[in-house]
Amino acid sequence: MSLEPNGKWEEIVGFTPNRAGDNQKVEFLRYRLDQHGIYQRLHLWVDVIEEGISYGAQK
């Protein structure tokens, strides 16, 4: 995908973690065509729970 100068891109980005656990890093990298290497980084730290497990639920 390419953007014009001062352009904007807004979309929902989905991903599927490959394991459960706390403090997992999700990293998005942005590149510019006129530069070598990474232009910008975005790090998100997420807690992933196993599917089918309820935390804090009372039986």
C-alpha positions in Angstrom: 0.0 0.0 0.0 1.3 3.5 -0.8 0.2 6.8 0.7 0.5 10.3 -0.8 2.3 12.9 1.4 0.2 13.6 4.5 -2.1 10.7 3.4 -4.1 8.6 5.8 -5.0 4.9 6.0 -7.5 3.7 8.5 -8.6 0.0 8.5 -9.2 -2.7 11.0 -6.2 -5.0 11.2 -6.8 -8.5 12.4 -4.2 -10.9 13.7 -4.2 -14.3 15.4 -1.6 -14.9 18.1 0.0 -18.4 18.1 0.0 -18.9 21.9 -1.6 -17.6 25.1 0.3 -15.5 27.5 0.7 -12.0 29.0 2.7 -9.1 27.7 3.1 -10.3 24.1 4.4 -7.8 21.7 2.6 -7.0 18.4 4.7 -4.9 16.1 3.7 -2.9 13.1 6.5 -1.6 10.8 6.2 1.2 8.4 8.6 1.7 5.4 9.2 4.5 3.0 10.0 3.9 -0.6 12.7 6.5 -0.6 14.5 5.1 2.5 16.2 1.9 3.4 15.1 0.2 6.6 12.2 0.9 8.9 10.7 4.3 8.9 8.4 4.0 12.0 7.5 1.3 14.5 4.4 0.7 16.5 4.5 -1.7 19.4 1.4 -3.0 21.2 1.6 -5.2 24.3 -1.3 -7.6 24.6 -2.5 -10.3 27.0 -3.8 -13.3 25.2 -6.0 -15.8 27.0 -6.7 -19.4 25.8 -10.0 -19.9 23.9 -12.7 -21.5 26.0 -11.3 -20.4 29.4 -13.3 -18.0 31.5 -11.3 -15.9 34.0 -13.1 -14.5 37.0 -16.3 -16.5 36.3 -18.2 -18.0 39.2 -19.5 -21.6 38.9 
